[in-house]
Amino acid sequence: MKRIIIAIAATGLLAGCSGGKTDADGDGEVSMKEAATKAEAAGLKPEPGQYKATITMTGIDIPGLPPEMKGHGAGLTTTTEYCLTQEEVDKGFEDMMKRGQNGECAYESFTLDGGKMDAVMVCKSGQGDARMTMSGNVTPTSSDFTATMALDTPDAKGGSMSFAAKHERVGDCPAK
């Protein structure tokens, strides 16, 4: 779950690029490298600085959950801050997109055009798979999107969770 949240954050960092589908090799899957290449080709990158990410769980539906647990966690908000350094921006989008994923995620589709993002990402791990659809808006200093994740894990097979995510630049990185 933590890796998937990081993947949501990484997607939010793809602020400001434009273009259509990015399946350059035609294999039916948009790799992190393909999505990063498309973003870099657009010549636009997120601005370095201190960012605040707020992720709010908006729904949860896990088959077999006891009635008293239905909806448990909906409304739970996690807020973190992170520094996106100039060095990280200079390394390119692929490194940012892979952060925290251990190569477990790839896009089925990824479209970012005129500040509007639509994407489907699939993450596979030893604990099971998750397929996440995302839609929202991005700029070089912010993103605001929703995501719905379908789960295929032993404990949550056929379950789903939905999130709202907001990233915003709040200033310069703190001095070291």
C-alpha positions in Angstrom: 0.0 0.0 0.0 2.8 2.4 0.9 4.4 1.8 -2.5 1.1 2.6 -4.2 0.8 5.8 -2.3 4.3 6.7 -3.4 3.3 5.9 -7.0 0.4 8.3 -6.6 2.8 11.0 -5.4 5.2 10.3 -8.3 2.3 10.7 -10.8 1.6 14.0 -9.3 5.1 15.1 -10.0 4.5 14.8 -13.8 3.1 18.3 -13.6 3.2 20.5 -16.6 4.0 18.2 -19.5 1.7 17.7 -22.5 1.0 15.1 -25.1 -1.0 12.0 -25.9 -0.5 8.3 -25.3 3.0 7.2 -24.7 3.2 3.5 -25.6 6.2 4.1 -27.9 7.1 0.4 -28.3 3.5 -0.7 -29.0 3.5 -3.5 -26.3 0.2 -2.3 -24.9 1.9 -1.0 -21.7 3.3 2.4 -21.0 6.5 1.9 -19.0 7.8 4.4 -16.5 10.6 5.1 -19.0 8.1 5.8 -21.9 6.0 8.1 -19.7 9.1 9.9 -18.5 10.5 10.2 -22.0 7.2 11.8 -23.2 7.2 14.2 -20.3 10.8 15.2 -20.9 10.2 15.6 -24.7 7.6 18.2 -23.8 10.4 20.3 -22.3 8.5 21.0 -19.2 9.4 19.8 -15.7 8.0 20.4 -12.2 9.6 23.3 -10.3 12.0 22.3 -7.6 11.0 23.3 -4.1 9.1 22.2 -0.9 5.9 20.4 -1.7 2.9 19.4 0.5 1.1 16.2 -0.5 -2.4 15.6 0.9 -4.0 12.2 0.2 -7.5 11.6 1.4 -9.2 8.2 1.3 -12.6 8.8 -0.1 -14.0 5.3 -0.2 -13.2 1.7 0.7 -15.0 -1.5 -0.3 -13.4 -4.8 0.7 -15.5 -8.0 0.3 -16.0 -9.9 3.5 -15.4 -6.9 5.7 -17.5 -7.1 8.9 -20.5 -4.6 8.7 -19.1 -2.5 11.5 -15.9 -2.0 9.4 -17.7 -0.8 6.2 -16.3 2.5 5.2 -13.7 2.3 7.9 -10.8 4.6 6.9 -12.9 6.7 4.5 -12.0 10.3 5.2 -8.5 9.4 6.5 -6.1 12.1 5.4 -2.4 11.8 5.2 -0.3 14.9 4.7 3.4 14.9 4.1 6.0 17.4 2.9 8.9 16.6 0.7 11.7 18.5 -1.0 12.1 18.2 -4.8 15.6 19.4 -5.3 17.1 20.9 -8.5 19.3 17.8 -8.8 16.2 15.5 -8.7 14.5 17.6 -11.4 17.7 17.5 -13.5 17.8 13.7 -13.3 14.5 13.5 -15.1 11.1 12.1 -14.7 12.0 8.4 -14.8 13.8 8.5 -11.5 11.0 10.5 -9.9 8.3 8.1 -11.2 10.2 5.0 -10.1 10.7 6.3 -6.5 9.4 3.8 -4.0 8.1 1.3 -6.6 10.9 -1.2 -7.0 10.0 -1.6 -10.7 6.6 -3.0 -9.7 4.4 -0.5 -11.6 3.7 0.3 -15.2 1.0 2.3 -16.9 -1.7 0.7 -19.1 -2.3 4.2 -20.4 -1.0 7.6 -19.7 -2.3 10.8 -21.2 -1.4 14.3 -20.1 -2.7 17.1 -22.3 -3.3 20.7 -21.6 -2.9 20.2 -17.9 -5.5 17.3 -17.8 -4.2 13.9 -16.7 -5.9 10.5 -17.3 -3.9 7.4 -16.5 -4.2 3.7 -15.6 -1.3 2.2 -13.6 -0.9 -1.4 -12.6 1.3 -2.4 -9.7 2.3 -6.0 -9.1 3.9 -7.2 -5.9 4.3 -10.4 -3.8 1.2 -9.3 -1.9 -1.0 -9.1 -5.0 -1.8 -6.6 -7.7 -3.5 -3.3 -7.8 -5.0 -1.4 -10.8 -5.4 2.3 -10.4 -7.3 4.8 -12.6 -6.3 8.4 -12.1 -7.8 11.6 -13.4 -7.2 15.2 -12.6 -5.2 18.4 -13.4 -1.6 19.3 -13.1 0.7 22.4 -13.4 4.4 22.8 -12.9 3.8 23.5 -9.2 0.7 21.5 -8.3 -1.5 18.5 -9.1 -5.1 17.7 -8.0 -6.5 14.4 -9.0 -8.6 11.4 -7.9 -7.7 7.8 -8.0 -9.6 4.5 -7.7 -7.7 1.4 -7.0 -9.0 -2.1 -7.7 -7.3 -4.7 -5.5 -6.4 -8.3 -6.2 -4.7 -9.4 -3.1 -5.4 -12.5 -0.8 -6.9 -10.2 1.9 -8.8 -7.8 -0.4 -9.6 -9.7 -3.6 -12.2 -7.8 -5.5 -11.9 -4.8 -3.2 -11.4 -1.2 -4.1 -10.2 2.0 -2.5 -10.5 5.6 -3.8 -8.4 8.6 -3.0 -8.2 12.3 -3.7 -4.6 13.6 -4.0 -3.3 17.1 -4.0 0.3 18.2 -4.3 1.3 21.9 -4.1 4.5 23.8 -4.0 4.6 25.6 -0.7 8.0 27.3 -0.9 11.7 26.7 -1.3 13.4 23.6 0.2 14.7 24.1 3.8 18.3 25.0 4.0 20.5 22.0 5.0 
